[in-house]
Amino acid sequence: MDDKENVYVADSSNLAIRKIGDSGVTTIVGGKSNVARYGNGPREDAKFSRDFDVVYVRPTCSLLVVDRGNAALR
């Protein structure tokens, strides 16, 4: 949860990161492909393994993606 009480969810079934806030649920990264793989890129072009998680980093107001299946931090 961030400072504005938005909740971030690693949706490993749909390979996306979702944000739950006052306006509802939005996809902020991934979700375009249903194939697990590694790929940096803007928004929907990012790709993840099926074993990933997100952590909100308060001091930098950012999300850290822990992509275990690709042995990557992003």
C-alpha positions in Angstrom: 0.0 0.0 0.0 1.3 3.4 -0.9 1.0 6.7 1.0 -2.3 7.5 -0.8 -3.7 4.1 0.3 -3.6 2.6 -3.2 -2.9 -1.2 -3.1 -0.6 -2.8 -5.6 -1.1 -6.5 -6.6 1.1 -8.9 -8.5 -1.5 -10.6 -10.7 0.6 -13.7 -11.6 -2.2 -15.4 -13.4 -2.5 -12.6 -15.9 1.2 -11.5 -15.7 0.3 -7.9 -14.7 0.6 -5.4 -11.9 -2.7 -4.0 -10.8 -3.4 -0.9 -8.7 -6.5 -0.8 -6.6 -7.6 2.8 -5.6 -10.5 5.1 -5.2 -11.3 4.9 -9.0 -11.3 1.1 -9.0 -8.8 -1.5 -10.4 -6.3 -0.5 -13.1 -3.5 -2.3 -14.9 -0.3 -0.3 -14.5 2.2 -2.7 -16.0 2.0 -5.9 -18.1 -1.1 -7.9 -18.9 -0.7 -7.8 -22.7 0.8 -11.2 -23.1 -0.3 -14.4 -21.5 3.1 -16.0 -22.0 5.5 -15.8 -19.1 8.9 -14.5 -20.1 11.4 -11.7 -19.4 11.0 -8.3 -20.9 11.5 -4.8 -19.8 9.5 -2.1 -21.5 6.9 0.5 -21.1 3.6 -0.4 -19.5 1.9 -3.2 -21.3 5.1 -4.4 -23.1 6.7 -5.5 -19.8 6.7 -9.2 -19.3 7.2 -11.3 -16.1 7.6 -14.9 -15.0 4.7 -16.5 -13.2 6.6 -16.1 -9.9 6.8 -12.4 -9.2 5.8 -9.9 -6.5 5.7 -6.2 -6.0 6.9 -4.1 -3.0 6.2 -0.4 -2.4 9.4 1.5 -1.5 8.2 4.4 0.6 11.5 6.6 0.5 11.5 6.7 -3.3 7.8 6.4 -3.8 8.3 3.5 -6.3 7.5 -0.1 -6.9 10.1 -2.8 -6.8 9.3 -5.9 -8.9 10.8 -9.1 -7.5 10.7 -11.4 -10.5 11.9 -14.7 -9.0 11.3 -16.8 -12.2 13.7 -14.6 -14.2 16.1 -13.9 -11.3 15.6 -10.2 -11.7 14.8 -7.1 -9.6 13.1 -4.3 -11.5 
